[in-house]
Amino acid sequence: LAEWANVFEYIVVGMSEVVAATEYLKFWWPKVNVFWSGNIIILFLVLANLASAKAYASLEFWFAMIKVVTIILMIILGFIVIFFGVGNGGKPTGFSNLWSHGGFFTGGVKGFFFSMSIIVGSYEGIELLGISAGEVANPKKAIVKSVKSVLWRILIFYVGAIFVIVTIYPWNELSNIGSP
């Protein structure tokens, strides 16, 4: 049963990634057919998987690196806008958007728990650390280090990015411009 749960999990996560990729393509090139772009992305991933484990791992590494560098640059540039107003006519945005427009938890705790479910869903697969324990030289050290690093990843990539976004742009106007 656990095997099928993992298969289902990877199908859901994989398809959500394909949907996200097609949304970006649609944003950049509005005339792109979502059906065909999604199928091309799936075909690309299948071919990368069939080529070799090394080829897929290399692609995965570079795509992850692009994502990590992009988020870190967004956070750094966000703080430059917040403190120095670069890109905002020289006017620093400051932190007032955090408590203006109704402040924190305006929709109640429901919104917080909903966002936490998204975060937890993004870290699905973390249980595979136990499986990978057999593939490292010192499993006790490697697994403990990996588990502890998850907290920092959540703080930097989720809390940090969302903090910068809602500090620069009022949270109640984000739906007007779409996904940040």
GIKA-V541837 format. One record per residue. N is the residue number from 1. OMEGA is omega in degrees with one decimal (999 if undefined). Layout:
BEGIN
N|OMEGA ; N|OMEGA
END
This chain:
BEGIN
1|-179.8 ; 2|179.3 ; 3|-179.1 ; 4|175.4 ; 5|177.6 ; 6|178.4 ; 7|179.0 ; 8|179.9 ; 9|-177.3 ; 10|175.8 ; 11|-179.3 ; 12|-179.5 ; 13|179.6 ; 14|-180.0 ; 15|177.6 ; 16|176.4 ; 17|178.0 ; 18|177.6 ; 19|179.1 ; 20|179.9 ; 21|178.7 ; 22|176.6 ; 23|176.6 ; 24|178.8 ; 25|179.1 ; 26|178.6 ; 27|-177.8 ; 28|-179.3 ; 29|-173.6 ; 30|-176.9 ; 31|-179.8 ; 32|177.5 ; 33|-175.7 ; 34|-179.6 ; 35|-177.7 ; 36|179.3 ; 37|176.3 ; 38|178.2 ; 39|177.8 ; 40|177.8 ; 41|178.6 ; 42|178.9 ; 43|178.0 ; 44|179.8 ; 45|177.5 ; 46|179.2 ; 47|177.8 ; 48|177.8 ; 49|-177.6 ; 50|-177.5 ; 51|176.7 ; 52|178.1 ; 53|-179.4 ; 54|-179.9 ; 55|179.9 ; 56|179.7 ; 57|179.1 ; 58|176.9 ; 59|-179.7 ; 60|179.7 ; 61|-175.5 ; 62|177.2 ; 63|177.3 ; 64|179.4 ; 65|177.4 ; 66|-179.6 ; 67|-178.7 ; 68|-179.5 ; 69|179.3 ; 70|-179.6 ; 71|179.7 ; 72|177.3 ; 73|178.0 ; 74|179.5 ; 75|179.4 ; 76|179.6 ; 77|176.7 ; 78|178.3 ; 79|175.7 ; 80|176.5 ; 81|-177.5 ; 82|-174.8 ; 83|-173.0 ; 84|177.6 ; 85|178.1 ; 86|-177.6 ; 87|179.4 ; 88|179.9 ; 89|179.8 ; 90|-179.2 ; 91|178.7 ; 92|-179.8 ; 93|-178.4 ; 94|-175.1 ; 95|-173.4 ; 96|179.0 ; 97|-179.9 ; 98|-177.7 ; 99|175.3 ; 100|175.3 ; 101|176.6 ; 102|176.1 ; 103|-177.0 ; 104|174.0 ; 105|-178.6 ; 106|177.7 ; 107|-178.1 ; 108|-177.1 ; 109|-179.2 ; 110|179.7 ; 111|178.3 ; 112|-179.3 ; 113|176.7 ; 114|-179.9 ; 115|177.7 ; 116|177.7 ; 117|176.3 ; 118|180.0 ; 119|179.2 ; 120|177.7 ; 121|179.2 ; 122|179.2 ; 123|174.2 ; 124|-178.4 ; 125|179.9 ; 126|178.9 ; 127|179.1 ; 128|173.4 ; 129|179.1 ; 130|178.8 ; 131|-177.9 ; 132|-180.0 ; 133|-179.8 ; 134|-175.7 ; 135|-179.7 ; 136|-177.0 ; 137|-178.4 ; 138|-174.0 ; 139|-177.5 ; 140|-179.1 ; 141|-176.2 ; 142|-177.6 ; 143|179.0 ; 144|179.9 ; 145|-179.7 ; 146|-179.0 ; 147|179.5 ; 148|-178.2 ; 149|179.0 ; 150|178.3 ; 151|-179.7 ; 152|178.1 ; 153|178.8 ; 154|-178.9 ; 155|-177.2 ; 156|-169.5 ; 157|178.3 ; 158|-177.1 ; 159|-179.4 ; 160|-178.4 ; 161|-179.8 ; 162|177.1 ; 163|-179.2 ; 164|-178.0 ; 165|-176.8 ; 166|173.7 ; 167|-179.4 ; 168|-173.4 ; 169|-178.2 ; 170|-175.6 ; 171|-176.3 ; 172|177.3 ; 173|-178.7 ; 174|-178.4 ; 175|179.2 ; 176|-175.9 ; 177|179.9 ; 178|-177.1 ; 179|177.7 ; 180|999
END
